[in-house]
Amino acid sequence: MPSAWVKHVQSVYAKIKGKGGSYRDAMVQAKKSWAKKKGTATKSDAAAAPKKGRRKKKKVVEDEEPAAEEDEKAPPKKKRRRRKKKKRSS
């Protein structure tokens, strides 16, 4: 399925093809008319589809259960041992 730009170029090429215009010429002309068309189209599209914003943060629901968890704290993890340095032999 071709994009809107490709459809536009094809329609411009169909118009100038009979006059001996090349596809390159059609692209140059389509670029000029696309800028005019794009300016009016974006205004109507912007009203139809609002931009997406950031999500709102979820509210944190505090229950009475976390207080019970504080009593049952897990023992802290053991620290890893450091590696011994290798002795340099000369």
N, C-alpha and C positions, 0 to 999 in steps of 0.2 A: 504494500500500500504506500503510494508516494506521499511525501510530506507536502505541506501547504506551499513551501517554496518551489518544489519541483513542479507541482501543478501550475503554479503561476508562470514559471519559465516556459512550460510546455504551451500554455495559452498564448503567451507573447510570441513564441516561435511559430505557432500556427498562423498568426496574423502576418508576420514578416516573411514567411517561407515563400509565398507566391511572388514577392517582390525581389527574390534573389538574396535575401538576408541569410547569414549563417547562424549556427547555434550560438556562437560566441557573441554575435551582435544581439541575439535575443537575450542572452544573459546580462549584457550591459544595459539594455533597455529595461529588463525586468528589475534590475537593481534599483534603477531610478523610480520606477512606479511602485516597487515593493515598499520603499521608504514612506511614500505617501499613504499607501494602503495600510501599512503597519501602524502608523500613528493613530489612525481612526479606529482600527480594530482593537488595539490594546486598551483604549479607554472603555469600550463596551465590555470587554472581557474582564477587566479589573473589577467592574461593578458586579458582574455575575459570579465570579469566584474570588472570595476574599483570601488574602494570603494567610498561610499557616503561621502561627506564632509558637512561642515556647509553651510547654506544658506547665500547668500550675502544680506546685508541690502538694503532695498528699498530706492530709492532716494526720498527725500521729495520735492514735487513740491510746491513752494510758489506762491500763487495767490495774486491778489490785494484785494480780498474780506476780508481776515482776518483783514485788517486795518480798515474796516468799522465795524467789530464786536467789536473792541476795544472801539469804541465810545458808544456802547450799552451794557456796562458792567452790569451784574446782581448785585443786592445788595448782600453784604456778608451774609452768613447764620448766624442765631442767635446761640449763644453758649448755650449749655445745662446747666441747673442749677445743682449744686451739691446736692447730697442727704444729708439730715441732719443726724448728728450722733445720734444714739440712746442713751438715758440716761441709765446708769447702775443702776439698783435698787438692793440694798443689802438686 
